[in-house]
Amino acid sequence: MTPGKAAFPAVVRLITAGFAVIALTGCLRQAAKTDESAVPPRITIGFSLDSLIVERWIRDRDIFVSTAGELGADVIVQNAANDEQQQVSQVRYLIDKGVDVLLIIPQNADILSDVVDRAHAKGIKVISYDRLIRNAGVDLYMSVNSIEVGRIMASAVVKEAPSGNFVFINGPKSDNNVALVQEGQRSVFVEYPGIFHLLDYYADNWSYDLAFEQVSRLLEEGKRIDAVVCGNDGLAGGVIRALAEYRLAGKIPVVGQDADIAACQYVVEGSQLITVYKPIGDLAREAAAAAVSLARNEPIGTDGVISDGSREVPVIWLNPVEVNRDNMDAVVIDSGFHTAEEIYQNVPVENRPVEWR
């Protein structure tokens, strides 16, 4: 047997083994591709906030980002710091980044229709979060029912002051929720003809300082105030500070909304009549799920539609709850929204509920 003939079978075996390795490698690569295709691609959500000054927006942001991550989405957060033109620029930036979905808390509900159109032109879905963007035809509006918030606030305050001089410290007119809250309030106040509007004021950027200044001015002028209805708890805080300087805190009913920690403290201390708890955690989690579903073109269950001024927009409503001294524990503490230690820290131990002494 010659050396060449002896080597030939070995060469064939090597070549055959080589093809087997190549074939196996190809199969592994194909399997890897198949596995990769079975995992949905990561979704990118652009989240544009008007500011982080309001306490609750920090909570909304954190819960939304966490939930979106669990659902397979990355979130790019932009904070406009109460600058409406900055928000427009930031939304444009998110569109140019090619996000799959936009979630917007509008600083000015009337100036974002052009950027919403721009997003739609690029196939990007838009969710208006907590505040409705007007005349834009967003794909979804999600919020706590602001009309019901107004009803709760008005119903509580008329039990303490069914008539007299009322001061209304509202949020800015650029926020569509302000009009919805007022609609709910009017549905109650219409039954109380003895209520006189001593002041209707709209505080730019929900400014605590402006609320303080307006009520301070009325008190300096010697005006009698029988009740104060505030657009949110931040404004109520400014009002309570003004009343406190005249030793009137707790003597004049003040109502607000959001169940901010300071407001909950004021409620148990007696300086604020009620606040309104809004299930922010549920809203943020549902918004994250809705954003992912929109990106994947999956159906979403809604609670009807709402007019944005020119078009009907699908809406998801969550229900608010009145918070007073009697139900603070059941609504706020038991839900984990705030702790008993935080809420009762300014209340003498002997005046706290037995379980928190």
C-alpha angles and dihedrals in degrees: 000000000000122000091246093055092047091051096047098078090048091052090049090051091050093048091047091049089049092054089048091054091047091048092048091048090051091051091050091050091048090049090050090051090049091050091048092050089052090062112076112240117257114270121221119214123192112213115195116189124189090219145323094230093098106078096225096058090068090056092046092050096049095048093044094050092046094048093045090053091053089052094052102265135122119215128213108200123203123186116201094192092222093304110129095196091048088054091053089052092047093050089051088052091053091049091051089050087062100239116180096225136014123215112192133188097192121222090195114022093201104057104054102074092097094054091045088054089049091052092049091050087060094046094254117145118223129213119193104213122210092327122060119236104223127230093000107102096228117192095241140004118206124185148126108271101271094188089059090047088058092049092051093050094047095044091053097047097048090057087064099033114020091173141009140073111340124192117205116200103184133182120253120300089235088073110083091205090067090066092046093051090049090051090056092047093051091053087064102034092053086076091056110065092173093072113107122196103229091174137004107190131173112208115211113233090001087282117197089198094054091051090051092048095050096050092041089055093052092049092048088053090054095245117161114237120195100176141357123214112196131195093227142350094269090061090044088056091057090048093049091051090054092047091048091058087060093041090247100116108123092016095078117052114242124186132190141153142241100060091244113184093250091051092050088051090050091050095054090042091051099243095109122043099211143337127203120243115216118192093241094165092055091045094051093046093048090047091054091050091047092050092052091047092050091050090053093044090242121153119262127204113232137184097234132280139300129202115247090194097273107027141031111252126197110247138198113201128196120195124245126219131214113242120204135154092275098054100029092108096046097045107032109020099038090049090055092239092128132356126246089239090058096044099045099037093110095043117094110250093243091056097051124097109277094250092057100047 
